[in-house]
Amino acid sequence: MCGRYELTTEFVNLPPILKKDFPKGLEEKYSEQRVIRPADPVLVLKDEGKVSTALMLWGFISEWTKDPFDCSLPRPFNARSETIGEKKLFKGSWRHKRCVLPASGFFEKGHRIRRKDLQPFWLAGIWNRWMSHEGSELETCCVLTTEPNMLVKPLHNRMPVIIPNGLEEDWIAPQKDEFQLRELQVMLSGWSPDEWIAEPIGQTFFSQMTLF
């Protein structure tokens, strides 16, 4: 499960691909985020024929939803990678709207899981676009999860899928056929914990996160 993560990387140190085509004013308004929660706006790298950076809400909303602001409706912020191609809610995005979310760490049960070298990494995700009859748009996303590795297993029975640096464009490329989708399945398997660390975080910080 990935219910909280952080992006504390300075703008200048973000992956260059995020800064090629990004929303106007992002550089001026960008600030490091110590805790990112579901329903927060998040940075997302996507590809709709051109790779670009977008701001989306974290919490997946289907295109057939009548009222995306109805708080009683589920807005999943995680999706199980093992069944992503089978679920009606997700299978269209799995084929055509994959994305990655930059992060510098994620949180599980009082621990921050991060790379030992402190470099940012990519959370695998899918996204969707809801459109009103009047033409207004809302883009949302969720993070894919998989079975935990030995680092995360003592803390939770799920962990986010991490896309290796350098493969983000392969992951987000649209219009995948069944053969190409099967090739992507390799990225959905668990990642090696060798270059990662799970560090305890202070109780004050932990309480501020209001984790489940």
Summary of the structure (lengths in Angstrom):
residues: 212
radius of gyration: 16.6
end to end distance: 11.0
largest distance: 50.2
contacts: 608
relative contact order: 0.20
helix: 20%
strand: 33%
